[in-house]
Amino acid sequence: MVGEVRLMQVLQPSDHVVVVGAGLAGWRFVEAARRDGFIGAVTLIGDEPYLPYDRPPLSKQILSGKWGVEKASLATEQLVAEYEVTLKLGVAASALDVAATTVHLDSGEALSATHVVVATGSRARTLQFSAGAQVHTLRNRDDAQSLESALSKLQRGDRVAVIGGGFIGAEAATSLQARGLVPVVLEAAPRPLMNILGEDVSSWLEGLSGRVGVELRNDQRIADVVAVEDGLVVLMEDGDSLPVGAVLAGVGALVNDQWLVTSGLTVDNGVVVSENLIAADRVGAIGDVARFMWQSPLGEELVRIEHWQVANDHAAHLARYWTTGRAPEPRLVPYFWSDQYGKKIQLLGHPRPSDEVVMVAGGVDEEKWLALYAREGVVTGIVALSQPRALMLSKRLLDETTSLEVALGERPWIS
Ligand SMILES: Cc1cc2nc3c(=O)[nH]c(=O)nc-3n(C[C@H](O)[C@H](O)[C@H](O)COP(=O)(O)OP(=O)(O)OC[C@H]3O[C@@H](n4cnc5c(N)ncnc54)[C@H](O)[C@@H]3O)c2cc1C
């Protein structure tokens, strides 16, 4: 990687770091750099008009009506002032001149920096149906507000179609049910989460929706969503139709890397970066947008991972690397959680859906279990349903490369 071939010089008080993307990773970088002693100039650019906020509550506490959006904020005006950050909100970066470390904005302004952090995250994938913007997505505050305004017109007991039974879809269905609406989850695959968690784990989770009374329809092929006088109708390819009050699509995310295609950086399903999150000399990329070299239990792997914890860890790693010239120990173990159908699913590691799975504690009927993923005889991940303590006790199986045989002998989850 270019940035690391040269002798690395740590951040100096005269340096100016421009952080593009005022989401979780961008804001956490600012916090970490200040904590690590950087006293130079920091500019934070965000295309949303809001101070940095957290996204996980959008599909949980906020959609269920328990929280107002302001409760998800990550930064206050006071913190921004304390950290001496120059904020530029409501303006998008449109290009990056890597050699000059200059960020061009769509306002026409050009910002000269000594270092640039790319933290532009990802956006919701949209589906093109006749009902257009009435098919909602849930990625940001504006999405949440527009969905809220559609839901506020519905009565308790009204049906809402949720397209996609993955993490966002399942969480949204749970929250819609909590506010008295009747979600119907329309999943394209034979089972939700099959392509992420694999055959076995997805089958263990499949019953959860039904047990709390949420209707899940698998193998659904949607032909269109059309607006009618009193709501919307979801039209299926097999001729079925589903009249609903609102539609939310949770069908995945697309990475926000288009603004960098002319930059000369390697952009290929995200900005390709080294283990230290370096894309080029004095340019780093962190969070959802980064496709990084990860030290997996089976060796180096180039991955892009859309997890809250990874965005946090990336921010801390890059800040520490740039302020001290040293990479922080220990190696990154990706962590993800999802609150759905009254349960907490937690995943450690970055297993593949084709990995072998062994349930090692609990059982499906108990609705509490812990399972290990393994590939080539090595533990690649740990997944738990409502077993947070056992999961954390088992984390050391991923801190160091551990064979499945050793893991099954040591059984750290019961210590
Ligand atoms: C509804 C929802 C629920 C989630 N729940 C969980 C969960 O339970 N567990 C979990 O592990 N993860 C969850 N996540 C994922 C987690 O929130 C993300 O991994 C995390 O937000 C990534 O942070 P980021 O800063 O990389 O990207 P983002 O949070 O997407 O922030 C990027 C920011 O950059 C801005 N931006 C984009 N392009 C530009 C540009 N050209 N110029 C300026 N600004 C730009 C974006 O608008 C955005 O504000 C959830 C995500 C969503 C949407």
The ligand as an SDF file (V2000), in Angstrom:
LIG
                    3D

 53 58  0  0  0  0  0  0  0  0999 V2000
  -31.6420    1.0020   10.4990 C   0  0  0  0  0  0  0  0  0  0  0  0
  -30.2650    0.4550   10.7840 C   0  0  0  0  0  0  0  0  0  0  0  0
  -30.0810   -0.4120   11.8590 C   0  0  0  0  0  0  0  0  0  0  0  0
  -28.8160   -0.9410   12.1250 C   0  0  0  0  0  0  0  0  0  0  0  0
  -28.6850   -1.7840   13.1740 N   0  0  0  0  0  0  0  0  0  0  0  0
  -27.4660   -2.3330   13.4410 C   0  0  0  0  0  0  0  0  0  0  0  0
  -27.2990   -3.2540   14.5160 C   0  0  0  0  0  0  0  0  0  0  0  0
  -28.2560   -3.5860   15.2240 O   0  0  0  0  0  0  0  0  0  0  0  0
  -26.0520   -3.7760   14.7310 N   0  0  0  0  0  0  0  0  0  0  0  0
  -24.9810   -3.4210   13.9440 C   0  0  0  0  0  0  0  0  0  0  0  0
  -23.8730   -3.9470   14.1690 O   0  0  0  0  0  0  0  0  0  0  0  0
  -25.1110   -2.5590   12.9170 N   0  0  0  0  0  0  0  0  0  0  0  0
  -26.3340   -2.0070   12.6470 C   0  0  0  0  0  0  0  0  0  0  0  0
  -26.4600   -1.1110   11.6160 N   0  0  0  0  0  0  0  0  0  0  0  0
  -25.2800   -0.7960   10.7870 C   0  0  0  0  0  0  0  0  0  0  0  0
  -24.4800    0.3790   11.3650 C   0  0  0  0  0  0  0  0  0  0  0  0
  -25.3330    1.4220   11.7170 O   0  0  0  0  0  0  0  0  0  0  0  0
  -23.4620    0.8190   10.3120 C   0  0  0  0  0  0  0  0  0  0  0  0
  -22.5380   -0.2160   10.1540 O   0  0  0  0  0  0  0  0  0  0  0  0
  -22.7520    2.1270   10.7140 C   0  0  0  0  0  0  0  0  0  0  0  0
  -23.6610    3.1900   10.7450 O   0  0  0  0  0  0  0  0  0  0  0  0
  -21.6270    2.4290    9.7430 C   0  0  0  0  0  0  0  0  0  0  0  0
  -21.0760    3.6680   10.0500 O   0  0  0  0  0  0  0  0  0  0  0  0
  -20.3590    4.5630    8.9140 P   0  0  0  0  0  0  0  0  0  0  0  0
  -19.9920    5.8220    9.6210 O   0  0  0  0  0  0  0  0  0  0  0  0
  -19.3810    3.7640    8.2110 O   0  0  0  0  0  0  0  0  0  0  0  0
  -21.5070    4.8710    7.8550 O   0  0  0  0  0  0  0  0  0  0  0  0
  -22.8350    5.7220    7.9820 P   0  0  0  0  0  0  0  0  0  0  0  0
  -23.4100    5.5560    9.3440 O   0  0  0  0  0  0  0  0  0  0  0  0
  -23.6450    5.3340    6.7990 O   0  0  0  0  0  0  0  0  0  0  0  0
  -22.3580    7.2330    7.8460 O   0  0  0  0  0  0  0  0  0  0  0  0
  -21.8630    7.7620    6.6410 C   0  0  0  0  0  0  0  0  0  0  0  0
  -22.2750    9.2120    6.5310 C   0  0  0  0  0  0  0  0  0  0  0  0
  -21.6260    9.7790    5.3950 O   0  0  0  0  0  0  0  0  0  0  0  0
  -22.5680   10.5180    4.6370 C   0  0  0  0  0  0  0  0  0  0  0  0
  -22.1170   10.6400    3.2410 N   0  0  0  0  0  0  0  0  0  0  0  0
  -22.2420    9.7180    2.2520 C   0  0  0  0  0  0  0  0  0  0  0  0
  -21.6850   10.1730    1.0980 N   0  0  0  0  0  0  0  0  0  0  0  0
  -21.1980   11.4020    1.3900 C   0  0  0  0  0  0  0  0  0  0  0  0
  -20.4970   12.3850    0.6240 C   0  0  0  0  0  0  0  0  0  0  0  0
  -20.1640   12.1750   -0.6630 N   0  0  0  0  0  0  0  0  0  0  0  0
  -20.1600   13.5350    1.2300 N   0  0  0  0  0  0  0  0  0  0  0  0
  -20.4610   13.7600    2.5430 C   0  0  0  0  0  0  0  0  0  0  0  0
  -21.1150   12.8750    3.3060 N   0  0  0  0  0  0  0  0  0  0  0  0
  -21.4760   11.7110    2.7460 C   0  0  0  0  0  0  0  0  0  0  0  0
  -23.8420    9.7060    4.8110 C   0  0  0  0  0  0  0  0  0  0  0  0
  -24.9960   10.4290    4.4630 O   0  0  0  0  0  0  0  0  0  0  0  0
  -23.7620    9.3820    6.2930 C   0  0  0  0  0  0  0  0  0  0  0  0
  -24.2480   10.4510    7.0580 O   0  0  0  0  0  0  0  0  0  0  0  0
  -27.7220   -0.5840   11.3120 C   0  0  0  0  0  0  0  0  0  0  0  0
  -27.9090    0.2920   10.2240 C   0  0  0  0  0  0  0  0  0  0  0  0
  -29.1590    0.7960    9.9680 C   0  0  0  0  0  0  0  0  0  0  0  0
  -29.3500    1.7240    8.7800 C   0  0  0  0  0  0  0  0  0  0  0  0
  1  2  1  0
  2  3  1  0
  2 52  2  0
  3  4  2  0
  4  5  1  0
  4 50  1  0
  5  6  2  0
  6  7  1  0
  6 13  1  0
  7  8  2  0
  7  9  1  0
  9 10  1  0
 10 11  2  0
 10 12  1  0
 12 13  2  0
 13 14  1  0
 14 15  1  0
 14 50  1  0
 15 16  1  0
 16 17  1  0
 16 18  1  0
 18 19  1  0
 18 20  1  0
 20 21  1  0
 20 22  1  0
 22 23  1  0
 23 24  1  0
 24 25  2  0
 24 26  1  0
 24 27  1  0
 27 28  1  0
 28 29  2  0
 28 30  1  0
 28 31  1  0
 31 32  1  0
 32 33  1  0
 33 34  1  0
 33 48  1  0
 34 35  1  0
 35 36  1  0
 35 46  1  0
 36 37  1  0
 36 45  1  0
 37 38  2  0
 38 39  1  0
 39 40  1  0
 39 45  2  0
 40 41  1  0
 40 42  2  0
 42 43  1  0
 43 44  2  0
 44 45  1  0
 46 47  1  0
 46 48  1  0
 48 49  1  0
 50 51  2  0
 51 52  1  0
 52 53  1  0
M  END
$$$$
